[in-house]
Amino acid sequence: MDFKGSDILSVDQFQKEDLKLLFDTAAQMEIYATRQRVTRVLEGAVLANLFFEPSTRSRVSFGAAFNRLGGEVRDTTGFRFSSMAKGESVYDTSRVISGYSDVMVVRHPEEGAVKQFADATKIPVINGGDGPGEHPTQALLDLYTVMKEHGRSLDQIDGLSIAMIGDLKNGRTVHSLAKLLSLFEDLSFTLVSPKSLRMPDEVIERVRSRNHQVQETENLAEGVKNADIVYMTRIQEERFSSPEEFARHRGRYSIDRKFYADQCKEGAVLMHPLPIDGRPGAQEINDDLHGHPKLAVYRQTDNGIPVRMALFSLVLGVADKVHDVAKDALWYHPEQVDSE
């Protein structure tokens, strides 16, 4: 891929060599992501962060990554606070905002809508999630996390076993991650979900067509027993047509310390794209796992900053200039952000 000036809409755009360049760049960004150094390589550049669907982590992560590179961020959240609430078309919105900014990140509840934004402008557009479609940057940071947690390079991803659990029908994060992982060799996928929330056939066929093993089950204990990576997802209430339908599945899959100790493979890495449904009876990952050495979800979210910094720097053509305008950070920052 020629990153410079490119839209980032799907993991289908990436080959292994693209991932290597991106992750090598992300590794160089970690010194800035962890506040040890400051770079102003994007000073004067503007990111339009257009989120037409609720988000906390992705929206703030994209903005923080751009800020860490020295750029400015302009946010809009929800249809209510945009001119689209007045009937403005995607084309007009995209064309107008592109006159104000250098790059756009767009999240939209309709699959394919982000591509419509990209088709209307020449500035780079990055998919921040399009309904049940894809979330490519989440898949990228997830793969970066798998590498770091297992102490592996990209060349050593082959042979891993991953269990994907929960709402696999509507979970765009698992759609993108499964497609991205299919670039590697000899992987084993165990898909754990109710039949009504199973992974789309198109994704399963993609994985199987590249000679990976795929098993489906509704049983959580069976699904995790051989997994190197346990990837939990939330049952997505907002994707259901009725509260009754959601209630049938809420809280169906949950892992606590005892379940992990009794059922999971020793050393299995526990991941989740967040948010976790923290309401009583619904937690996919129980609070008693906080501080567990194999709970990677917060390291996973932290990894979103260097990965998205790398993506911005490559798309805007400044990856080779980041260190030229760097200096030490002067403010206080803890060596370890979390409390454990």
C-alpha positions as CSV (number, residue, x, y, z in Angstrom):
1,M,0.0,0.0,0.0
2,D,1.1,3.6,-0.7
3,F,-0.1,5.0,2.6
4,K,0.4,8.7,1.7
5,G,-2.9,10.3,0.9
6,S,-4.8,7.0,1.2
7,D,-8.2,6.3,2.8
8,I,-8.2,3.6,5.4
9,L,-11.6,1.9,5.1
10,S,-11.0,-1.8,5.4
11,V,-8.4,-4.3,6.6
12,D,-8.7,-5.8,3.1
13,Q,-6.2,-3.0,2.1
14,F,-3.4,-4.5,4.2
15,Q,-0.8,-7.1,3.3
16,K,1.9,-8.3,5.6
17,E,4.5,-5.8,4.4
18,D,2.0,-3.0,5.1
19,L,1.5,-4.3,8.7
20,K,5.3,-4.5,9.2
21,L,5.7,-0.9,8.1
22,L,2.8,0.3,10.3
23,F,3.9,-1.6,13.4
24,D,7.6,-0.6,13.0
25,T,6.3,3.0,12.9
26,A,4.0,2.4,15.9
27,A,7.0,1.1,17.9
28,Q,8.8,4.4,17.2
29,M,5.7,6.3,18.3
30,E,5.6,4.7,21.8
31,I,8.0,7.2,23.3
32,Y,5.5,10.0,22.4
33,A,2.5,7.9,23.3
34,T,3.9,7.4,26.8
35,R,4.6,11.1,27.2
36,Q,8.4,10.7,27.4
37,R,9.0,12.9,24.3
38,V,7.0,15.5,22.4
39,T,6.8,15.9,18.6
40,R,5.1,18.7,16.7
41,V,5.4,17.1,13.3
42,L,1.7,17.8,12.5
43,E,1.6,21.3,13.9
44,G,-1.0,23.3,12.0
45,A,-2.8,20.2,10.7
46,V,-6.5,19.6,11.6
47,L,-8.3,16.4,12.2
48,A,-12.1,16.3,11.8
49,N,-13.3,13.6,14.1
50,L,-16.9,12.9,12.9
51,F,-18.7,10.4,15.2
52,F,-22.3,9.9,14.4
53,E,-22.6,7.0,16.8
54,P,-21.7,6.9,20.5
55,S,-18.0,6.4,21.3
56,T,-15.6,7.1,24.1
57,R,-12.4,5.2,23.5
58,S,-12.1,5.4,19.7
59,R,-13.1,9.1,19.5
60,V,-10.7,10.2,22.3
61,S,-8.0,7.8,21.1
62,F,-8.0,9.2,17.6
63,G,-8.0,12.7,18.9
64,A,-5.2,12.1,21.4
65,A,-3.1,10.4,18.8
66,F,-3.4,13.4,16.5
67,N,-2.7,15.8,19.4
68,R,0.5,13.8,20.3
69,L,1.7,14.5,16.8
70,G,1.1,18.2,17.3
71,G,-2.1,18.5,15.3
72,E,-5.5,20.1,16.3
73,V,-8.8,18.2,16.6
74,R,-12.3,19.3,15.8
75,D,-15.0,16.9,17.0
76,T,-18.7,16.4,16.2
77,T,-20.7,13.8,18.1
78,G,-24.1,12.4,17.0
79,F,-26.5,13.4,14.3
80,R,-28.3,15.9,16.6
81,F,-25.4,18.2,16.6
82,S,-24.6,18.0,12.9
83,S,-26.2,19.5,9.8
84,M,-27.2,16.0,8.7
85,A,-30.0,16.4,11.3
86,K,-31.3,19.1,8.9
87,G,-31.2,16.7,5.9
88,E,-27.7,17.5,4.6
89,S,-26.3,14.7,2.4
90,V,-23.2,12.7,3.2
91,Y,-21.6,14.2,0.0
92,D,-22.2,17.8,1.1
93,T,-21.1,17.1,4.7
94,S,-17.9,15.4,3.5
95,R,-17.1,18.0,0.9
96,V,-17.6,20.9,3.4
97,I,-15.6,19.4,6.2
98,S,-12.7,18.5,3.9
99,G,-12.3,22.2,3.2
100,Y,-11.7,22.7,7.0
101,S,-9.4,19.8,7.7
102,D,-6.5,17.7,6.5
103,V,-7.9,14.2,7.5
104,M,-11.2,12.9,8.6
105,V,-12.1,10.0,10.9
106,V,-15.7,9.0,10.5
107,R,-17.9,6.6,12.6
108,H,-21.4,6.0,11.3
109,P,-24.1,3.5,12.2
110,E,-24.7,2.4,8.6
111,E,-22.3,-0.1,6.9
112,G,-20.7,1.5,3.9
113,A,-21.4,5.1,4.9
114,V,-17.7,5.9,5.6
115,K,-16.9,5.0,2.1
116,Q,-19.4,7.5,0.9
117,F,-17.6,10.1,2.9
118,A,-14.3,9.1,1.3
119,D,-15.8,9.1,-2.2
120,A,-16.8,12.7,-1.8
121,T,-13.4,14.1,-1.0
122,K,-9.7,13.9,-1.8
123,I,-8.4,14.2,1.8
124,P,-7.7,10.9,3.6
125,V,-10.7,9.4,5.4
126,I,-10.2,6.8,8.1
127,N,-13.0,4.4,9.1
128,G,-13.7,4.7,12.8
129,G,-16.4,2.0,12.6
130,D,-19.4,1.6,10.2
131,G,-22.3,-0.1,11.8
132,P,-21.9,-3.9,11.8
133,G,-19.3,-3.6,9.0
134,E,-15.7,-3.0,9.9
135,H,-13.4,-1.2,12.5
136,P,-10.0,-1.5,10.8
137,T,-8.0,0.5,13.3
138,Q,-9.3,-1.6,16.2
139,A,-8.2,-4.7,14.3
140,L,-4.7,-3.2,13.8
141,L,-4.3,-2.3,17.5
142,D,-5.6,-5.7,18.4
143,L,-3.0,-7.4,16.3
144,Y,-0.3,-5.1,17.6
145,T,-1.4,-6.2,21.1
146,V,-1.3,-9.9,20.3
147,M,2.3,-9.3,19.1
148,K,3.4,-7.5,22.3
149,E,1.5,-9.8,24.7
150,H,3.1,-12.9,23.2
151,G,6.5,-11.3,22.6
152,R,6.3,-12.2,19.0
153,S,7.1,-10.5,15.7
154,L,4.7,-10.6,12.8
155,D,6.6,-13.6,11.4
156,Q,5.7,-15.5,14.6
157,I,1.9,-15.1,14.6
158,D,1.5,-18.3,12.6
159,G,0.0,-21.2,14.6
160,L,-1.8,-19.2,17.3
161,S,-5.3,-20.2,18.5
162,I,-7.9,-17.6,19.1
163,A,-11.4,-17.8,20.6
164,M,-13.8,-15.0,19.6
165,I,-16.8,-14.8,22.0
166,G,-20.2,-13.0,22.1
167,D,-22.0,-11.0,19.5
168,L,-20.1,-12.1,16.4
169,K,-22.9,-11.2,14.1
170,N,-22.8,-7.5,14.8
171,G,-19.3,-7.2,16.2
172,R,-17.4,-5.2,13.6
173,T,-14.2,-5.6,15.7
174,V,-14.2,-9.4,15.3
175,H,-15.1,-9.1,11.6
176,S,-12.0,-7.0,10.9
177,L,-9.7,-8.9,13.2
178,A,-10.6,-12.3,11.7
179,K,-10.0,-11.0,8.2
180,L,-6.7,-9.4,9.2
181,L,-5.5,-12.6,11.0
182,S,-6.4,-14.6,7.9
183,L,-3.2,-13.2,6.3
184,F,-1.2,-15.5,8.5
185,E,-0.7,-19.2,8.5
186,D,-2.1,-22.2,10.4
187,L,-4.4,-20.4,12.8
188,S,-7.2,-22.0,14.8
189,F,-10.4,-20.0,15.3
190,T,-13.1,-21.0,17.8
191,L,-16.2,-18.9,17.4
192,V,-18.4,-18.9,20.5
193,S,-21.9,-17.4,20.2
194,P,-25.6,-18.1,20.2
195,K,-26.7,-19.4,16.7
196,S,-28.6,-16.2,16.1
197,L,-25.4,-14.1,16.7
198,R,-22.9,-16.3,14.8
199,M,-20.1,-14.9,12.7
200,P,-21.3,-13.9,9.2
201,D,-20.7,-16.6,6.6
202,E,-18.7,-14.2,4.4
203,V,-16.1,-13.8,7.2
204,I,-16.0,-17.5,8.0
205,E,-15.5,-18.4,4.4
206,R,-12.7,-15.9,4.1
207,V,-10.9,-17.5,7.0
208,R,-11.4,-21.0,5.7
209,S,-10.4,-20.2,2.2
210,R,-7.0,-19.4,3.5
211,N,-6.7,-22.9,5.1
212,H,-7.3,-21.9,8.7
213,Q,-9.3,-24.1,11.1
214,V,-12.7,-22.8,12.2
215,Q,-14.9,-24.3,14.8
216,E,-18.2,-23.0,16.1
217,T,-19.8,-23.7,19.5
218,E,-22.3,-22.1,21.9
219,N,-20.3,-23.4,24.9
220,L,-17.9,-21.0,26.5
221,A,-15.8,-23.5,28.4
222,E,-15.4,-25.7,25.3
223,G,-14.5,-22.6,23.2
224,V,-11.7,-21.3,25.4
225,K,-9.9,-24.5,26.5
226,N,-7.2,-24.4,23.8
227,A,-7.1,-20.7,23.0
228,D,-3.9,-18.6,23.2
229,I,-6.1,-15.5,22.9
230,V,-9.5,-15.2,24.4
231,Y,-11.3,-12.3,22.7
232,M,-14.5,-11.3,24.5
233,T,-17.1,-9.0,23.0
234,R,-20.2,-7.2,24.3
235,I,-23.7,-8.3,23.4
236,Q,-24.6,-5.1,21.6
237,E,-28.0,-3.9,22.9
238,E,-28.2,-1.2,20.3
239,R,-28.2,-3.7,17.4
240,F,-31.3,-5.5,18.6
241,S,-34.8,-4.7,17.4
242,S,-36.5,-5.2,20.8
243,P,-35.5,-5.2,24.5
244,E,-36.9,-8.7,24.8
245,E,-34.6,-10.1,22.1
246,F,-31.6,-8.5,23.8
247,A,-32.6,-9.8,27.2
248,R,-32.4,-13.4,25.9
249,H,-28.7,-13.0,25.3
250,R,-27.5,-10.5,27.9
251,G,-24.9,-11.9,30.3
252,R,-24.7,-15.2,28.5
253,Y,-20.9,-15.2,28.3
254,S,-18.9,-14.1,31.3
255,I,-15.4,-14.8,32.6
256,D,-14.2,-14.3,36.2
257,R,-11.0,-15.4,37.9
258,K,-12.3,-18.8,38.8
259,F,-13.5,-19.5,35.3
260,Y,-10.2,-18.3,33.9
261,A,-8.2,-20.5,36.3
262,D,-10.4,-23.6,35.8
263,Q,-11.2,-23.4,32.0
264,C,-8.6,-21.3,30.2
265,K,-5.3,-22.5,28.8
266,E,-2.4,-21.5,31.0
267,G,-1.0,-18.1,29.8
268,A,-4.1,-17.3,27.7
269,V,-4.3,-13.6,26.9
270,L,-7.7,-12.0,27.7
271,M,-8.7,-9.2,25.4
272,H,-11.9,-7.1,24.8
273,P,-12.4,-4.2,22.4
274,L,-14.5,-2.4,25.1
275,P,-16.8,-1.1,26.3
276,I,-17.6,-4.0,28.7
277,D,-21.3,-4.0,29.8
278,G,-20.7,-3.3,33.5
279,R,-24.2,-3.7,34.7
280,P,-25.0,-6.5,37.2
281,G,-25.5,-9.8,35.5
282,A,-24.0,-8.7,32.2
283,Q,-20.2,-8.3,32.6
284,E,-18.3,-10.2,29.9
285,I,-15.1,-9.7,32.0
286,N,-15.8,-9.7,35.8
287,D,-14.3,-6.9,38.0
288,D,-12.4,-9.5,40.0
289,L,-10.0,-9.9,37.0
290,H,-8.7,-6.3,37.5
291,G,-5.0,-6.6,38.0
292,H,-4.7,-10.1,36.6
293,P,-1.4,-10.3,34.6
294,K,-3.1,-11.8,31.6
295,L,-5.9,-9.3,31.4
296,A,-4.7,-7.2,28.5
297,V,-7.7,-5.0,27.8
298,Y,-6.2,-1.8,29.2
299,R,-2.8,-2.4,27.5
300,Q,-4.9,-3.0,24.4
301,T,-6.5,0.4,24.6
302,D,-3.2,2.1,25.3
303,N,-1.8,0.5,22.2
304,G,-4.4,2.4,20.2
305,I,-2.4,5.6,20.6
306,P,0.9,4.6,18.9
307,V,-0.9,2.6,16.2
308,R,-3.2,5.5,15.3
309,M,-0.2,7.9,15.5
310,A,1.6,5.7,13.1
311,L,-1.4,5.6,10.8
312,F,-1.8,9.4,10.8
313,S,1.9,9.9,10.2
314,L,2.0,7.5,7.3
315,V,-1.2,8.8,5.7
316,L,0.0,12.4,5.9
317,G,3.5,11.6,4.8
318,V,5.5,12.6,7.8
319,A,6.6,9.3,9.4
320,D,10.2,10.0,8.5
321,K,10.1,13.5,10.1
322,V,8.6,12.7,13.5
323,H,11.9,12.7,15.4
324,D,13.2,15.8,13.6
325,V,10.9,18.1,15.7
326,A,11.0,16.2,19.0
327,K,11.9,17.3,22.5
328,D,11.6,16.1,26.0
329,A,8.2,16.3,27.8
330,L,8.4,18.7,30.7
331,W,5.3,17.9,32.6
332,Y,4.7,15.2,35.2
333,H,3.6,11.8,33.9
334,P,3.5,8.6,35.9
335,E,5.7,5.7,34.7
336,Q,2.7,3.4,34.9
337,V,-0.7,4.9,34.2
338,D,-2.9,2.2,35.9
339,S,-2.9,1.6,39.7
340,E,-1.7,-2.0,39.7
